[in-house]
Amino acid sequence: MPLPDAAVDAELEEIGLHQPEELVHRGEEDGEPEDVPVRPDVRPQPPDEAAVVRLPLLLLAREVRHRRDLAIVPEQTQPGARCTSVGRVPILAPVRVVIVGAAGQLGRELTRILPHDDLVSLTRADLDLQDAAAVTARLVALAPAAVVNAAADNRVDAAEEDPTQAVAVNALGVAAVARACRAGGAFFVQPSTDYVFDGRTTTPYTEDARPNPLGMYARSKLAGELLACTLAPRCAVVRVAGLYAAGGSRTKGGSFVDRVIARAQDGERLRIVADQVTAPTYARDVAGTLAALLPRWVSGEAPGGFYHVTNAGACSWFEFARAALELAGLRAALEPISSAARGAAAPRPAYSVLANTRLAALGEPALRPWRDALAAYLAGE
């Protein structure tokens, strides 16, 4: 039986979360959120484990019950002057940018591509997102024009078994950065995932499509999206899909591409899921697009809200693996399997292709096709 609003609100208050009565409308907050800590700043006491597990569910219950739109509908884009870019790096006057989670795939690519004269890259060792007071103090002191929170816990199956860490990083950590951005007046960029959708469609999801996450990792990411938009008045949520980059993800032992190639070189038989379709995306291409958008967001020329940023086209993971082997000149035993046969702990959307509608509306160039991006990655470009 669904919890009544009063019960949901009571539980949210109990774990230290407050949301304004209205969430977000066309990129602007309807009412300033009350400045209540999202989690206790007193450490080392962690948040109550049961509350951590329930946080995404409570957020979703409240939003669905109020029939709120969970995406910001873009205004009609007005023609006008815009910054140009050379090599995807804007030639507009540089703005100070702080990258949180700089050691991850997207963080590394952003650090590589953004002008270094006014860039601050912070790794987990530099900034603990679970210490909200420290996050606010550090980011306000740095006085950036924009903050990109590239930190994430992307262990999808591990989150299904124990969601505590995923929610701590993907939701509560996001809240800490969002509140710091509000305090310092910085524009907040929060990357997210295609997994916030349930995959029960066969057409690409636009930015205003209603999310319906299937597993705990996806719920933690959606909770982060809601917290980002609620707590940071100037915010863009950037959804990506199937991200890969040189060095890959430390928690997964490298990128999907690198793992496929390494296993093929070892002579292993590869059994790859063929019934999950997405748009695998090179993190370098996402970083290039963000580099072009950051000055536009900061100046107000481009609105905040939800954006989809993925390489063009779509394929299954099996097709992606096959293309990687072909482009690498490798032959391997490659077998398509179903998601059921793989038996992963967490459910995943069968179709999570994203439509990059708002990029097109802003006149930003489309990202190249996924196969071209994959070829560039394998060539070290």
C-alpha positions in Angstrom: 0.0 0.0 0.0 1.5 3.4 -1.0 2.7 5.6 1.8 0.6 8.8 2.2 2.4 12.1 1.6 2.7 12.9 5.3 4.4 9.6 6.0 6.8 10.1 3.1 7.6 13.7 4.2 8.1 12.5 7.7 10.7 9.9 6.6 12.5 12.4 4.4 12.7 14.9 7.3 13.9 12.1 9.6 16.9 11.4 7.3 17.6 15.2 6.9 16.2 15.7 3.4 13.9 18.6 2.6 12.5 19.4 -0.9 10.5 22.5 -1.9 6.9 21.9 -2.6 7.5 22.3 -6.3 10.5 20.7 -7.8 11.8 22.5 -10.9 10.0 24.3 -13.6 11.8 25.2 -16.9 15.2 25.4 -15.2 14.2 27.6 -12.3 13.4 26.8 -8.7 9.9 27.7 -7.5 10.9 28.7 -4.1 14.3 28.6 -2.4 14.9 25.2 -0.6 15.3 25.4 3.1 19.0 25.1 4.0 18.8 21.8 5.9 21.8 19.4 5.7 21.0 16.4 3.5 22.9 14.2 6.0 24.6 14.9 9.3 27.9 16.7 9.0 29.1 15.1 12.2 31.5 12.3 11.3 32.4 9.5 11.4 28.8 8.5 12.1 27.3 7.2 8.8 23.6 7.8 7.9 21.2 5.2 9.1 21.5 2.2 6.7 17.8 1.7 6.4 17.3 5.3 5.6 20.0 5.1 2.9 18.3 2.2 1.3 14.9 3.9 1.3 16.1 7.3 0.1 15.7 6.7 -3.7 12.4 4.9 -3.1 11.0 7.8 -1.0 12.0 10.4 -3.6 10.4 8.4 -6.4 7.2 7.8 -4.3 6.9 11.5 -3.6 7.5 12.6 -7.2 5.2 10.0 -8.8 2.4 10.7 -6.3 2.5 14.4 -7.1 2.6 13.5 -10.8 5.5 15.9 -11.3 7.6 16.0 -14.4 11.0 14.6 -13.6 12.7 16.4 -16.5 13.0 20.0 -17.2 11.2 20.9 -20.5 13.5 23.1 -22.6 12.3 26.5 -23.6 12.1 27.3 -27.2 15.7 28.1 -28.1 16.1 31.6 -29.3 18.5 32.5 -32.1 21.4 34.7 -31.1 25.1 35.0 -30.6 27.0 32.0 -29.3 30.5 31.1 -28.6 32.4 29.2 -31.2 34.9 26.4 -30.5 38.2 25.3 -31.9 38.8 21.6 -31.3 35.8 21.5 -29.0 37.4 23.9 -26.6 35.6 27.2 -26.4 37.5 30.4 -27.4 35.2 32.4 -25.1 37.0 33.9 -22.1 37.9 31.0 -19.8 35.9 30.4 -16.6 37.1 28.7 -13.5 35.9 25.1 -13.4 36.3 22.6 -10.6 36.1 18.9 -11.5 35.0 16.6 -8.7 35.9 12.9 -9.3 38.8 13.8 -11.6 40.2 10.3 -11.5 37.2 8.7 -13.2 36.7 8.2 -16.9 34.9 11.5 -17.6 36.9 13.4 -15.0 40.2 12.4 -16.7 38.9 13.4 -20.2 37.6 16.8 -18.9 41.0 17.4 -17.2 42.7 16.7 -20.5 40.5 18.9 -22.7 39.7 21.9 -20.6 42.1 24.9 -20.4 44.4 24.3 -17.5 45.0 27.9 -16.5 41.9 28.1 -14.5 41.0 24.4 -13.8 41.0 22.6 -10.5 40.7 18.8 -10.6 39.8 17.1 -7.3 40.1 13.3 -6.8 38.4 11.3 -4.0 41.6 11.8 -2.0 41.3 15.5 -2.3 37.6 15.8 -1.4 35.4 13.3 0.5 31.8 13.8 -0.7 30.5 12.2 2.4 31.8 15.1 4.5 29.2 17.8 3.4 30.8 20.5 5.5 34.2 20.0 4.0 32.7 19.9 0.5 31.0 23.3 1.0 34.0 24.9 2.6 36.4 23.7 -0.2 34.2 24.6 -3.1 33.1 28.0 -1.8 36.8 28.8 -1.1 37.8 27.9 -4.7 35.0 30.2 -6.0 34.5 28.4 -9.3 32.1 29.6 -12.0 31.1 26.0 -12.6 31.5 22.6 -10.9 31.3 19.3 -12.7 30.7 16.3 -10.4 32.1 13.4 -12.3 32.3 11.2 -9.1 30.1 8.2 -9.2 29.7 4.6 -7.9 28.9 2.7 -11.0 29.0 -0.9 -9.6 25.5 -1.8 -10.9 25.3 -5.3 -9.5 27.0 -4.5 -6.2 24.4 -1.8 -5.6 21.7 -4.4 -5.9 23.2 -6.5 -3.2 24.1 -3.5 -0.9 23.0 0.0 -2.1 24.6 1.9 0.8 27.7 3.1 -1.1 25.8 3.8 -4.3 23.3 6.0 -2.5 26.1 7.7 -0.4 28.0 8.7 -3.6 25.3 9.0 -6.3 22.7 10.7 -4.2 24.0 12.1 -0.9 27.3 13.1 -2.4 25.5 14.9 -5.2 23.4 16.7 -2.6 26.6 17.9 -0.9 28.1 19.3 -4.1 24.8 20.9 -5.1 24.4 22.7 -1.8 28.0 23.9 -2.1 27.3 25.2 -5.6 24.2 27.1 -4.3 26.2 28.6 -1.4 29.0 29.7 -3.8 26.8 30.7 -6.8 28.5 28.2 -9.1 26.7 26.5 -12.0 26.4 22.8 -11.2 26.9 20.1 -13.9 25.8 16.6 -12.8 26.4 13.6 -15.1 23.9 10.8 -15.0 22.9 7.7 -16.8 20.6 6.1 -19.4 19.7 3.5 -16.7 17.2 5.9 -15.2 14.8 4.6 -17.9 13.1 1.2 -17.8 13.8 0.3 -21.5 10.2 -0.5 -22.3 10.2 1.3 -25.6 11.8 1.0 -29.0 12.4 4.7 -29.7 15.1 7.0 -28.2 14.3 8.7 -24.9 14.1 12.5 -25.1 15.1 14.7 -22.2 11.5 15.1 -21.1 10.7 11.4 -21.0 9.6 10.1 -17.6 12.3 8.1 -15.8 11.4 4.7 -14.3 14.6 3.1 -12.9 14.7 -0.7 -12.5 17.5 -1.3 -10.0 19.1 0.3 -6.9 22.0 1.8 -8.9 19.6 3.4 -11.3 17.4 4.6 -8.4 20.5 6.1 -6.7 21.3 8.0 -9.9 17.7 9.3 -10.3 17.8 10.4 -6.6 21.0 12.3 -7.5 19.3 14.0 -10.4 16.4 15.1 -8.3 18.7 16.4 -5.5 20.9 18.3 -8.0 17.9 20.1 -9.5 16.3 20.8 -6.2 19.3 22.0 -4.3 21.2 23.9 -7.0 19.3 26.8 -8.6 21.6 26.7 -11.6 22.1 23.2 -12.7 22.4 20.9 -15.8 22.0 17.1 -15.5 23.8 15.4 -18.4 22.8 11.8 -19.1 25.3 9.6 -20.9 25.3 5.9 -21.8 27.9 3.1 -21.9 30.8 5.4 -21.1 34.3 4.2 -21.9 37.7 5.9 -22.0 41.4 5.1 -21.8 42.2 3.4 -18.5 38.5 2.5 -18.0 36.8 2.3 -14.7 38.9 1.3 -11.8 36.0 -0.5 -10.1 35.3 -2.6 -13.2 38.9 -3.5 -14.1 39.0 -1.3 -17.2 36.5 -0.2 -19.9 34.2 -2.7 -21.6 36.2 -2.4 -24.8 39.5 -3.1 -23.0 38.1 -6.1 -21.2 36.7 -7.6 -24.4 40.0 -7.2 -26.2 42.1 -8.5 -23.3 39.9 -11.6 -23.1 40.0 -12.2 -26.8 43.8 -11.9 -26.7 43.8 -14.5 -24.0 41.9 -16.9 -26.2 38.7 -16.8 -24.1 35.3 -17.6 -25.5 33.2 -14.4 -25.1 29.5 -14.6 -24.2 28.0 -11.1 -24.6 24.5 -9.9 -24.0 22.6 -9.2 -27.2 19.2 -8.1 -26.0 20.3 -4.8 -24.3 20.5 -1.9 -26.8 22.2 1.4 -26.0 24.5 4.0 -27.5 28.0 3.3 -26.2 29.8 6.7 -25.8 33.4 7.7 -25.8 34.0 9.9 -22.7 36.4 12.1 -24.8 33.4 13.1 -27.0 31.3 13.9 -23.9 34.1 16.0 -22.5 34.4 17.9 -25.7 30.7 18.7 -25.7 30.8 19.8 -22.1 33.8 22.0 -22.8 31.7 23.8 -25.4 28.6 24.1 -23.2 30.2 25.2 -19.9 30.8 28.9 -21.0 27.3 29.0 -22.4 25.7 27.7 -19.2 27.8 30.0 -17.0 26.9 33.1 -19.0 23.2 32.1 -19.2 23.2 31.9 -23.0 22.2 28.2 -22.7 19.6 27.1 -20.2 20.2 24.5 -17.5 18.0 21.4 -17.2 18.4 18.0 -18.6 20.6 17.1 -21.5 21.4 13.8 -23.3 25.0 13.5 -24.6 25.8 10.3 -26.4 27.5 9.1 -29.6 25.0 8.7 -32.5 23.4 5.5 -33.4 22.7 2.4 -31.3 23.8 -1.2 -30.9 23.6 -4.1 -28.5 26.5 -5.0 -26.3 27.2 -8.0 -28.5 27.3 -5.8 -31.6 29.6 -3.3 -29.8 32.0 -6.1 -28.8 32.0 -7.6 -32.3 32.8 -4.1 -33.7 35.7 -3.7 -31.2 37.2 -7.0 -32.2 36.8 -6.2 -35.9 38.4 -2.8 -35.6 41.2 -4.2 -33.5 41.9 -6.9 -36.1 41.2 -9.8 -33.6 39.4 -13.0 -34.1 37.6 -14.6 -31.2 34.8 -17.0 -30.3 32.0 -14.6 -29.7 28.5 -15.8 -28.6 25.4 -13.7 -28.2 23.4 -14.5 -25.1 20.3 -13.2 -23.4 20.2 -11.0 -20.2 18.5 -14.0 -18.5 21.4 -16.3 -19.4 23.9 -13.8 -18.0 22.1 -13.8 -14.7 23.2 -10.4 -13.4 22.1 -9.4 -10.0 20.7 -6.0 -11.2 18.0 -5.6 -13.9 19.0 -3.4 -16.8 16.9 -1.7 -19.5 16.5 -3.6 -22.7 16.5 -0.3 -24.7 18.2 2.8 -23.3 19.1 4.8 -26.4 19.0 8.6 -25.7 17.9 11.3 -28.1 20.2 14.3 -27.9 17.3 16.7 -28.6 18.5 19.7 -26.6 22.0 19.7 -28.1 20.5 20.0 -31.5 18.1 22.8 -30.3 21.1 24.8 -29.1 23.0 24.3 -32.4 25.6 22.1 -30.9 27.1 19.6 -33.3 25.9 16.0 -32.9 28.4 13.6 -31.5 29.9 11.2 -34.1 28.5 7.7 -34.7 29.4 5.2 -32.0 31.5 3.1 -34.5 33.6 6.1 -35.6 34.2 7.0 -31.9 35.2 3.4 -31.1 37.7 3.4 -34.0 39.2 6.6 -32.8 39.5 5.2 -29.2 41.2 2.1 -30.5 43.6 4.2 -32.5 44.5 6.2 -29.4 42.8 9.4 -30.7 
